[in-house]
Amino acid sequence: MLTEASRRRSFPSLEGMIYLNTAAEGIPPLEVREALDQYFRDKQLGMDGRQRHFAQWEAAKALAAAFFGLAPADVGICSCSSEAYNLAALALRLRQGDEVVINDLDFPAGATPWLQETCPATVHVWKARDGALRVENLVELLGPRTRLVTVSLVSFFNGFRISLPAVVEAVHKHSPALLAVDVTQALGRVRLELAGVDLIVSSTHKWILASHGGGLVGVPAARAQEWSVPAGGWFNLEGAFGPQRFERAVNRPGAAGFTVGMPNFPAVYAIRAALEYLQGIGVAAIDRAARPLVLACLEGLSRLPVELLTPREESALAGILAFRHPAAEQIAQRLRAKNIHLMHHAGRLRIALHGYNTMRDVEVFLRELADTLAAVA
Ligand SMILES: Cc1ncc(COP(=O)(O)O)c(C=O)c1O
């Protein structure tokens, strides 16, 4: 990933392409294809394959746990972040008068379970100022009835990275709330320090370079009772096939409660292979390689006639930069015609830089963007 040779070996589809859209879809290395092939071979064994499926399951959980700073038993795997949040909402058993804090830089998955009409809690929106979520504005929203604060470590919208220790401290000082952190736009790209976080959620098809159909959930053992998910199923139950199975259901507390039925094993194989791949390279090494690209890109963008949406504070940068331009769609189309891939939506353009990107990617992108801006002016 970090050298020309390893990039070519593991990511052949990147040849000739300037791929700046990992925040939407990561490019899986060939190691992940091998894992998916392995899944198929194991599946062909029928029921005998299950032992192999569960070996991958355990390995994937152990790897995710190492990334989260938790024990393997504190990790669950469901099908996507949205599912994780909906199950978390069930676990909270919110009542009238309870309060939940969401924020306006977040992806809908982490915010909308609490906006359902069946949710009795009052929702407060922590609003960004100039693209940044400031802790002092969070403190204003916290109180004795706050049950949950939900936030992304890195915003999908503009790449803003919260100051997690300050958020943890504020939440715990000013409320009895649990803190849920979505690390989808960070896991695999920047080192995680998640001490004090009560629920960790991540999708698996972006920076960790695995497949769709995965949702990683981390619940520290000390919080297992608070995140006891009252959902039907069987994989999540104690004694699901016991003699009292039609009288009562006993839900497993914590992370184990977030996998309600048979795990999505193809995704599990992919997660295992991708996390193993990333662990082999080291997230610190990825960050060391990709950070100068982010800084160079930010510097280049700030000299162009675009409206930067990402705050310029270095401590708040991860792998994403975003900007606005009235001709965003046209710009994206023109760049795409030159095999430069980025995200655009409603006037916003977003680029993402991972370990497989190179300084040449940034230089070509900035040059072509400057030409395109001149052409659409
Ligand atoms: C922060 C964040 N969370 C979650 C998701 C995706 O959620 P799901 O796995 O439910 O599709 C995204 C996708 O863009 C995201 O950026």
The ligand as an SDF file (V2000), in Angstrom:
LIG
                    3D

 16 16  0  0  0  0  0  0  0  0999 V2000
  -19.9640    8.3870    9.5560 C   0  0  0  0  0  0  0  0  0  0  0  0
  -20.7270    7.3690    8.7660 C   0  0  0  0  0  0  0  0  0  0  0  0
  -21.4180    6.4320    9.3980 N   0  0  0  0  0  0  0  0  0  0  0  0
  -22.1050    5.4860    8.7360 C   0  0  0  0  0  0  0  0  0  0  0  0
  -22.1120    5.4660    7.3560 C   0  0  0  0  0  0  0  0  0  0  0  0
  -22.8410    4.3970    6.6120 C   0  0  0  0  0  0  0  0  0  0  0  0
  -23.7950    3.7560    7.3830 O   0  0  0  0  0  0  0  0  0  0  0  0
  -24.3060    2.2850    6.9690 P   0  0  0  0  0  0  0  0  0  0  0  0
  -23.1890    1.3490    7.3310 O   0  0  0  0  0  0  0  0  0  0  0  0
  -25.5070    2.0830    7.7880 O   0  0  0  0  0  0  0  0  0  0  0  0
  -24.5980    2.3020    5.5120 O   0  0  0  0  0  0  0  0  0  0  0  0
  -21.4160    6.4290    6.6480 C   0  0  0  0  0  0  0  0  0  0  0  0
  -21.4550    6.4270    5.1740 C   0  0  0  0  0  0  0  0  0  0  0  0
  -21.1940    7.3040    4.4790 O   0  0  0  0  0  0  0  0  0  0  0  0
  -20.7020    7.4080    7.3730 C   0  0  0  0  0  0  0  0  0  0  0  0
  -20.0050    8.3380    6.7380 O   0  0  0  0  0  0  0  0  0  0  0  0
  1  2  1  0
  2  3  1  0
  2 15  2  0
  3  4  2  0
  4  5  1  0
  5  6  1  0
  5 12  2  0
  6  7  1  0
  7  8  1  0
  8  9  2  0
  8 10  1  0
  8 11  1  0
 12 13  1  0
 12 15  1  0
 13 14  2  0
 15 16  1  0
M  END
$$$$
